[in-house]
Amino acid sequence: MPEKIRVLIADDQTLVRTGFRVILEAEGDIEVVAEADTGTEAIRQAQLVEPDVIMMDIRMPQLDGLAATEEILRHPDPPTIVVLTTFDQNEYIYRALRAGAAGFLLKDAPSTRLIAAVRAAATGDSLIEPSITQRLVERFAEPAPTGGTPPQLAPLTERELDVLRLIARGLSNAEIAAELVVAETTVKTHVARILTKLGIRDRVQAVVVAYETGFVTRGR
């Protein structure tokens, strides 16, 4: 039997933590190994239990989720962090993505999306609500002047640039494969090479890079 996905839930609301725990532990492949009600406790528990995925609320006492995310991701081989948020926290979400969070989930999302978010985070595959991620980056990134391939993306091949452009549009690996008429395994290889060449952790940071370099811009 494969190992379960180990999850830490960090949120200052007891009802939220309890609800998430009940939903996640009903799944045979997920285990909630710890909870935290402050950013400081989230850091401590992350070091203590070494979860695979952290569901991190932004607004918590002592130390907020953004600062906790930055601290946790400074350590070697950190867990994947998914930020829990509400619609009025867009700017914080973008800062969290830049800090290295793998994505975000609306706190009132259906249980199916919570489960899918944990599984996606554990595998490094596409994020939940990729179109929202794209909208946030469009709103808060400061794109560089366009014109040719940005120097930061020079290591990428033409096909890898094609894949990056589609990642920035919020497409999953399967959707990119269909768009480019290639196998999904080929897309996964391209994505892995893009992340390695750009020195970034995951595809969300790839979206940020695509917009901040001006490679992809609003409406382009």
C-alpha positions in Angstrom: 0.0 0.0 0.0 1.5 3.4 -1.0 2.3 5.9 1.7 -0.3 8.4 2.6 0.0 12.2 1.8 0.9 13.8 5.1 -0.9 17.1 5.7 -0.5 19.9 8.2 -3.5 22.3 8.6 -2.6 25.8 9.8 -5.6 28.0 10.5 -6.6 30.0 13.6 -10.2 28.9 13.4 -10.9 25.6 15.1 -14.0 24.8 13.0 -12.0 25.3 9.8 -9.3 22.9 11.0 -11.8 20.3 12.1 -13.8 20.5 8.9 -10.7 20.1 6.8 -9.5 17.2 8.9 -12.8 15.3 8.6 -12.9 15.8 4.8 -9.3 14.9 4.2 -9.1 11.9 6.5 -12.2 10.4 4.8 -9.8 9.8 1.9 -7.7 6.6 2.1 -4.6 8.3 0.7 -4.5 11.4 3.0 -3.5 11.7 6.6 -3.7 14.9 8.7 -0.6 14.6 10.9 -0.8 17.9 12.8 -2.7 21.2 13.2 -1.5 24.7 14.0 -3.4 27.9 15.0 -0.6 30.4 14.6 2.2 31.0 12.1 4.8 30.3 14.8 3.2 26.9 15.6 3.0 26.1 11.9 6.7 26.5 11.6 7.3 24.4 14.6 5.0 21.6 13.5 6.5 21.6 10.0 9.9 20.9 11.5 8.5 18.3 13.9 6.2 16.2 11.7 7.7 16.9 8.3 4.4 16.9 6.3 4.2 16.6 2.6 1.6 19.4 2.2 0.7 22.4 4.4 -2.7 24.1 4.1 -1.7 27.6 5.3 -4.2 30.3 6.3 -2.9 33.9 5.7 -4.4 35.6 8.7 -3.2 34.1 11.9 -2.0 35.6 15.2 1.7 35.9 16.4 3.0 35.3 12.9 0.8 35.4 9.7 0.8 32.7 7.1 2.8 34.7 4.6 5.7 35.1 7.0 5.4 31.4 8.1 5.4 30.3 4.5 8.6 32.3 3.8 10.3 30.8 6.8 9.3 27.2 6.1 10.4 27.4 2.5 13.9 28.6 3.5 14.6 25.2 4.9 16.1 22.3 2.8 13.5 20.0 1.2 10.5 21.9 2.5 6.9 20.7 2.2 4.5 22.0 -0.5 2.4 24.9 0.8 -1.1 25.7 -0.4 -2.4 29.0 0.9 -5.9 29.2 2.3 -7.6 32.5 1.4 -10.8 34.5 0.8 -11.6 36.7 -2.2 -10.4 39.9 -0.5 -6.8 38.7 0.0 -5.6 38.8 -3.6 -2.4 40.9 -3.0 -1.4 38.6 -0.1 -1.9 35.5 -2.4 0.4 36.9 -5.0 3.1 37.6 -2.4 2.7 34.1 -1.1 3.2 32.7 -4.6 6.3 34.8 -5.1 7.6 33.4 -1.7 7.3 29.9 -3.1 3.8 28.7 -2.1 2.5 26.1 -4.6 -0.9 27.7 -5.0 -4.0 28.6 -3.1 -7.5 27.5 -2.2 -10.5 29.5 -1.4 -11.6 28.6 2.2 -15.2 28.0 1.1 -14.2 25.8 -1.8 -16.1 22.5 -2.1 -14.6 19.4 -0.4 -13.8 17.9 -3.8 -11.5 20.9 -4.5 -9.8 20.6 -1.1 -9.0 17.0 -1.7 -7.8 17.7 -5.3 -5.7 20.6 -4.1 -3.9 18.3 -1.6 -3.3 15.6 -4.2 -2.1 18.1 -6.8 0.3 19.8 -4.4 1.7 16.4 -3.4 2.5 15.5 -7.0 3.5 18.9 -8.2 0.9 18.8 -11.0 -1.4 21.6 -12.1 -3.0 23.7 -9.4 -6.6 24.1 -8.5 -8.2 27.2 -10.0 -5.4 28.0 -12.5 -7.4 30.7 -14.1 -7.6 32.6 -10.8 -3.8 32.2 -10.4 -3.4 33.7 -13.8 -5.7 36.6 -13.0 -3.7 37.4 -9.8 -0.4 37.4 -11.6 -1.9 39.6 -14.3 -3.1 42.1 -11.7 -0.1 42.3 -9.4 2.9 41.5 -11.6 4.9 44.3 -13.0 5.7 43.0 -16.5 8.9 43.9 -18.2 9.0 45.5 -21.6 8.2 43.0 -24.4 10.1 42.3 -27.6 11.7 39.0 -28.3 12.5 36.3 -25.8 13.4 37.8 -22.4 17.1 37.2 -21.4 15.9 35.2 -18.3 14.2 32.7 -20.6 17.2 32.3 -23.0 18.0 28.8 -21.7 14.6 27.5 -22.9 14.1 25.8 -26.3 11.3 26.9 -28.6 9.1 24.0 -27.5 9.8 24.8 -23.9 8.7 28.4 -24.5 5.5 27.1 -26.1 4.9 25.0 -23.0 5.6 27.9 -20.7 3.2 30.1 -22.6 0.5 27.5 -22.1 1.3 27.0 -18.4 0.9 30.8 -18.0 -2.6 30.4 -19.5 -3.5 28.0 -16.7 -3.5 24.8 -18.7 -2.9 21.4 -17.1 -0.4 18.9 -18.4 -3.2 17.0 -20.2 -4.6 20.2 -21.8 -1.1 21.3 -22.9 -0.6 17.8 -24.5 -3.8 18.2 -26.4 -2.9 21.7 -27.5 0.5 20.7 -28.8 -0.6 17.2 -30.0 2.1 15.4 -27.9 2.0 12.8 -25.1 1.3 13.9 -21.6 4.6 12.3 -20.5 6.4 14.5 -23.0 4.7 17.6 -21.5 5.8 16.5 -18.0 9.4 16.2 -19.3 9.2 19.7 -20.8 7.8 21.1 -17.5 10.6 19.5 -15.5 13.2 20.9 -17.8 11.7 24.4 -17.6 11.7 24.4 -13.8 15.3 23.1 -13.7 16.6 25.6 -16.2 14.9 28.6 -14.5 15.8 27.4 -11.0 12.2 27.5 -9.7 10.2 25.1 -7.6 6.9 24.6 -9.4 4.6 25.6 -12.3 3.0 28.5 -10.4 6.4 30.2 -10.1 6.7 29.5 -13.8 3.6 31.6 -14.3 5.0 34.4 -12.2 8.2 34.4 -14.2 6.3 34.3 -17.5 4.5 37.5 -16.6 7.2 39.3 -14.7 9.7 39.0 -17.6 7.1 40.3 -20.1 7.1 37.0 -22.0 3.3 36.8 -21.4 1.2 39.9 -20.8 -2.4 40.7 -20.2 -4.5 39.7 -23.2 -1.5 38.3 -25.1 
